[in-house]
Amino acid sequence: MTSYPQLSAQERQEEYRRLQAEYEALKSRGVKLNMARGKPGKTQLDMVSDLFDLMRSPEEYVSDGVDVRNYGELSGLPAAKHLFADILGCRPQEVFVGGNASLQLMYDTISKAYTHGLLHSPRPWCREEKVKWLCPAPGYDRHFKVTESFGFELITIPMTPEGPDMDAVEAAITDPAVKGMWNVPKYSNPDGIIYSQETIRRIASMKPAAPDFLLMWDNAYCIHEFEGDFVPFPDILSECAKYGNADMVFEFASTSKITLPGAGVSCFACSEANMAYMEELIGVQAISFDKVNQQRHVLYLKDKAHTLDLMKRHAAILGPKFRCVLDMLQEQIDPLDIAQWQRPKGGYFISFNAMPGTAKRVLALCKEAGVTMTGAGATFPYGKDPQDSNIRIAPSLPPVEELRQAMEIFCVCVKLAALEKLGV
């Protein structure tokens, strides 16, 4: 195949007509596939559904002397705290175990800062004249929507192969109105980037102008390799404490991509001082979270080593799906010089950069042919990609054979949109 930018006008027209015919043939197949979110596939869900075979005897409803069916233990079962601490590398007393959704805990943390302030806040954020938030992008759309919903001014921070552009971050935090930053430090959504040790050091040692600056550390994919061995990562709580910033960070994680997204367990981890403050606020709205499910997960996952063994079984399912997408992009798109993409080894997404000015067109063509993907611009604050280029591919849900059909459509749409942009 020849690079599209090097084709003559006549060659581009001929290629465009050929692709139009191919596109119409693909449309006639009647494919109906939604790849908009990073959902585990049915095979993964079936694999872990033996979770529900547990807790059939009375003794399994008691954990460290606590009857998990009753009220109490606001911050979670001690055994569940130990499990998450083992996985994250922090201490059990720094862990608060909640319900099934870490996003809910993230929203609640921002909400409480907004209405009540944080431990070191001069005043609740709702009483500030202006509040701003740093958003590394491409990033996670649901993160951006949380801070947008509270009226924050969202500031885009470019992502680099090492993580957020720390020069831009360090320049931005000199403004006391900048109250925090979103982070997905391992296998970032959607780029699949692992923050470098130097980036983590610079983040942990920041001295923001705002005394209540909040580092939101969403470690959603902390053990989610689908290729290669587990990659260890530093404990952000101890890293921040090392530089006198123990109270600056809240870390979040869940079992959503380990067991069942709709019936998992989530947590946040923070300093003990933050924990005491947050427990006082959370204790007004809840007596306790679902300790039956916490106990079920403790019995099922056991410890970090056992959980990593389970993740290898997930990887055996996910790996072929990601390789299917990456192999097809390599074969059909790479020689044409019309796009670039990341090649992650973990997480749930592939970040694809189409020719600038074509992402919306690509996705519209895909949808017309029966393939729904995350909307163009979703990976940027306010849903606006200034280059109209980034597309988040989520390979996890469909079986490989359906994924291959979807990628056939996607590749043709990328080519059509690129040729239109080049002029046909």
JOCOR-V293167 format. One record per residue. N is the residue number from 1. BURIAL is I if it has 9 or more other ideal C-beta (glycine too) atoms within 8 Angstrom, else O. Layout:
# JOCOR-V293167
{{N | BURIAL} {N | BURIAL}}
This chain:
# JOCOR-V293167
{{1 | O} {2 | O} {3 | O} {4 | I} {5 | O} {6 | O} {7 | I} {8 | O} {9 | O} {10 | O} {11 | I} {12 | I} {13 | I} {14 | O} {15 | I} {16 | I} {17 | O} {18 | O} {19 | I} {20 | I} {21 | O} {22 | I} {23 | I} {24 | O} {25 | O} {26 | I} {27 | I} {28 | O} {29 | O} {30 | O} {31 | I} {32 | O} {33 | I} {34 | O} {35 | I} {36 | O} {37 | O} {38 | I} {39 | O} {40 | I} {41 | I} {42 | O} {43 | O} {44 | I} {45 | I} {46 | O} {47 | I} {48 | I} {49 | O} {50 | O} {51 | I} {52 | O} {53 | O} {54 | I} {55 | I} {56 | O} {57 | O} {58 | O} {59 | O} {60 | I} {61 | I} {62 | I} {63 | I} {64 | O} {65 | O} {66 | I} {67 | O} {68 | I} {69 | O} {70 | O} {71 | O} {72 | O} {73 | I} {74 | I} {75 | I} {76 | I} {77 | I} {78 | I} {79 | I} {80 | I} {81 | I} {82 | I} {83 | I} {84 | I} {85 | I} {86 | O} {87 | I} {88 | I} {89 | O} {90 | I} {91 | O} {92 | O} {93 | O} {94 | I} {95 | I} {96 | I} {97 | I} {98 | I} {99 | I} {100 | I} {101 | I} {102 | I} {103 | O} {104 | I} {105 | I} {106 | I} {107 | I} {108 | I} {109 | I} {110 | I} {111 | I} {112 | I} {113 | I} {114 | I} {115 | O} {116 | O} {117 | I} {118 | I} {119 | O} {120 | O} {121 | I} {122 | O} {123 | O} {124 | I} {125 | I} {126 | O} {127 | O} {128 | I} {129 | O} {130 | O} {131 | I} {132 | I} {133 | I} {134 | I} {135 | I} {136 | I} {137 | I} {138 | I} {139 | I} {140 | I} {141 | I} {142 | O} {143 | I} {144 | I} {145 | O} {146 | I} {147 | I} {148 | I} {149 | O} {150 | I} {151 | O} {152 | I} {153 | O} {154 | I} {155 | I} {156 | O} {157 | I} {158 | I} {159 | I} {160 | O} {161 | O} {162 | O} {163 | I} {164 | I} {165 | I} {166 | I} {167 | O} {168 | I} {169 | I} {170 | I} {171 | O} {172 | I} {173 | I} {174 | O} {175 | O} {176 | O} {177 | I} {178 | I} {179 | I} {180 | I} {181 | I} {182 | I} {183 | I} {184 | I} {185 | I} {186 | I} {187 | I} {188 | I} {189 | I} {190 | I} {191 | I} {192 | I} {193 | I} {194 | I} {195 | I} {196 | O} {197 | O} {198 | O} {199 | I} {200 | I} {201 | I} {202 | I} {203 | I} {204 | I} {205 | O} {206 | I} {207 | O} {208 | I} {209 | O} {210 | I} {211 | O} {212 | I} {213 | I} {214 | I} {215 | I} {216 | I} {217 | I} {218 | I} {219 | I} {220 | I} {221 | I} {222 | I} {223 | I} {224 | I} {225 | I} {226 | I} {227 | O} {228 | O} {229 | O} {230 | O} {231 | I} {232 | O} {233 | I} {234 | O} {235 | O} {236 | I} {237 | I} {238 | I} {239 | I} {240 | I} {241 | I} {242 | O} {243 | O} {244 | O} {245 | I} {246 | I} {247 | I} {248 | I} {249 | I} {250 | I} {251 | I} {252 | I} {253 | I} {254 | I} {255 | I} {256 | I} {257 | I} {258 | I} {259 | I} {260 | I} {261 | I} {262 | O} {263 | O} {264 | I} {265 | I} {266 | I} {267 | I} {268 | I} {269 | I} {270 | I} {271 | I} {272 | O} {273 | I} {274 | I} {275 | I} {276 | O} {277 | I} {278 | I} {279 | I} {280 | O} {281 | I} {282 | I} {283 | I} {284 | O} {285 | O} {286 | O} {287 | O} {288 | O} {289 | I} {290 | O} {291 | I} {292 | I} {293 | I} {294 | I} {295 | I} {296 | I} {297 | I} {298 | I} {299 | I} {300 | I} {301 | I} {302 | I} {303 | O} {304 | I} {305 | O} {306 | I} {307 | I} {308 | I} {309 | O} {310 | I} {311 | I} {312 | O} {313 | I} {314 | I} {315 | I} {316 | O} {317 | I} {318 | I} {319 | I} {320 | O} {321 | I} {322 | I} {323 | O} {324 | I} {325 | I} {326 | I} {327 | O} {328 | I} {329 | I} {330 | O} {331 | O} {332 | O} {333 | I} {334 | O} {335 | O} {336 | I} {337 | O} {338 | I} {339 | I} {340 | O} {341 | I} {342 | I} {343 | O} {344 | I} {345 | I} {346 | I} {347 | I} {348 | I} {349 | I} {350 | I} {351 | I} {352 | I} {353 | I} {354 | I} {355 | I} {356 | O} {357 | O} {358 | I} {359 | I} {360 | I} {361 | I} {362 | I} {363 | I} {364 | O} {365 | I} {366 | I} {367 | I} {368 | O} {369 | I} {370 | I} {371 | I} {372 | O} {373 | I} {374 | I} {375 | O} {376 | I} {377 | I} {378 | I} {379 | I} {380 | I} {381 | I} {382 | O} {383 | O} {384 | O} {385 | I} {386 | O} {387 | I} {388 | I} {389 | I} {390 | I} {391 | I} {392 | I} {393 | I} {394 | I} {395 | I} {396 | I} {397 | I} {398 | I} {399 | O} {400 | I} {401 | O} {402 | I} {403 | I} {404 | I} {405 | I} {406 | I} {407 | I} {408 | I} {409 | I} {410 | I} {411 | I} {412 | I} {413 | I} {414 | I} {415 | I} {416 | I} {417 | I} {418 | I} {419 | I} {420 | I} {421 | I} {422 | I} {423 | O} {424 | O}}
